[in-house]
Amino acid sequence: MTLIAIFFPSLFFLLRGKIFTAIICLILQITLIGWIPAAIWAVISLQNSRADKRNEKLIKATRAR
C-alpha cells in the first residue's frame, strides 16, 4: 500500500473508499509540483490509519482486563 500511496496517491484514496479525497488528490496530482504533496498526504494518511488500528487494539486489550 505504501508504494501505491507514493506513486498513485489518488488511487490509494480511491481504494480506501475515500472518493471525495481521491478527487481532490487527483486535481492536486495533475500538476507536477502537486504530485509530491499528494504523495506525502497519502503516506501520512496511511500511517495515521495504521496508528488508529493499533490504538483500537490497545483500547480493546485494556478494557478486556
N, C-alpha and C positions, 0 to 999 in steps of 0.2 A: 504494500500500500504506500510505503514511503516513496518508492520510485514513481508511482503513478501521481502522487502528490507533487513531486518535483517537476516531472516532465509534462503532465497533463492535469494541471490544477482544477480546471473546470470539470473534467471527467471525474476526478476524485470526489468533488462535492455532489455531482450527479449520482454517483454510485452510493453515496452515503444517504441519499434521499433528500438532500437539501437543494431543491430545484431553483428557488429564487437566488440563493447564494451562488449556485453554479452559473446562472445567467450573469450576475454581477461580475463574477470572476472571469467569465468569457469576454465580457466587454473590456475588462482591465487587461486581459491577456492579448487582445488584438494588437495592442501596441507592443513593440519590442521592449520598451522601457518598463512597461507594466507587467511583463512576464515575471520578472524577479520578485516584485512584491506579491504577485498572485501565488507563486510557488512557496514563498515564505509563509503566507497566510494559510495555505493548505497544510503545510508541515506543522505549523503551530496548532491548527485545528485538530490534526491527527494526534499530536502529543497531548492536547487537552482532553480529548475523548478517552485516550488510554489512561490518563490520570483519573478521570471521573470513574471509570470502571474499577480501577484499583481502590479508590476511596469507597465505592459502594461495597466492595468485598470486605474491606476493613470494618465498615459500619455494621454489616451483617454479622461478622465474626464477633464483634464486641457485644452486640445485642443478644447473641446466642448464649453468652456466658451468664 
